[in-house]
């Protein structure tokens, strides 16, 4: 069992959890700082920021 640094809740370090983290971090490495949405390409992140957070 590990501790999630964001909210200090224990989470199981199961194979399913490791797979989910792998997919988030390696298939979609670009993360929006404002809403935590992830993108495959930096271009998509830039487009997202300009369309969603441009106010």
C-alpha positions as CSV (number, residue, x, y, z in Angstrom):
1,X,0.0,0.0,0.0
2,X,1.2,3.5,-0.8
3,X,0.1,7.0,0.2
4,X,-1.2,9.4,-2.4
5,X,0.7,12.6,-1.9
6,X,-2.2,14.8,-3.1
7,X,-4.8,13.9,-0.5
8,X,-3.0,11.5,1.9
9,X,-5.4,8.7,1.2
10,X,-4.0,5.2,1.0
11,X,-4.3,3.6,-2.4
12,X,-3.7,0.0,-3.4
13,X,-0.6,-0.5,-5.6
14,X,-2.3,-3.1,-7.7
15,X,-1.5,-4.1,-11.2
16,X,-4.6,-2.2,-12.4
17,X,-3.5,1.0,-10.6
18,X,0.1,0.7,-12.1
19,X,-1.4,0.2,-15.6
20,X,-3.7,3.3,-15.1
21,X,-0.7,5.4,-14.1
22,X,1.4,4.1,-16.9
23,X,-1.3,5.0,-19.5
24,X,-1.7,8.5,-18.0
25,X,2.0,9.3,-17.8
26,X,3.4,7.7,-20.9
27,X,0.6,7.7,-23.4
28,X,-0.6,11.2,-22.5
29,X,2.5,12.9,-21.0
30,X,1.3,16.5,-21.4
31,X,-0.9,17.6,-18.5
32,X,-2.9,20.9,-18.2
33,X,-1.9,22.6,-14.9
34,X,-5.4,24.1,-14.5
35,X,-7.7,21.1,-15.0
36,X,-5.3,18.1,-14.9
37,X,-6.6,16.9,-18.3
38,X,-3.9,15.0,-20.2
39,X,-2.9,15.0,-23.9
40,X,-0.9,12.9,-26.3
41,X,0.7,15.8,-28.0
42,X,1.9,19.2,-26.8
43,X,0.0,20.7,-29.7
44,X,-3.3,19.4,-28.3
45,X,-2.4,20.8,-24.9
46,X,-1.7,24.2,-26.4
47,X,-5.0,24.1,-28.3
48,X,-6.9,23.1,-25.1
49,X,-5.4,25.9,-23.1
50,X,-6.2,28.5,-25.8
51,X,-9.8,27.3,-26.2
52,X,-10.8,26.3,-22.6
53,X,-8.6,28.5,-20.3
54,X,-8.1,31.6,-22.5
55,X,-10.3,34.1,-20.5
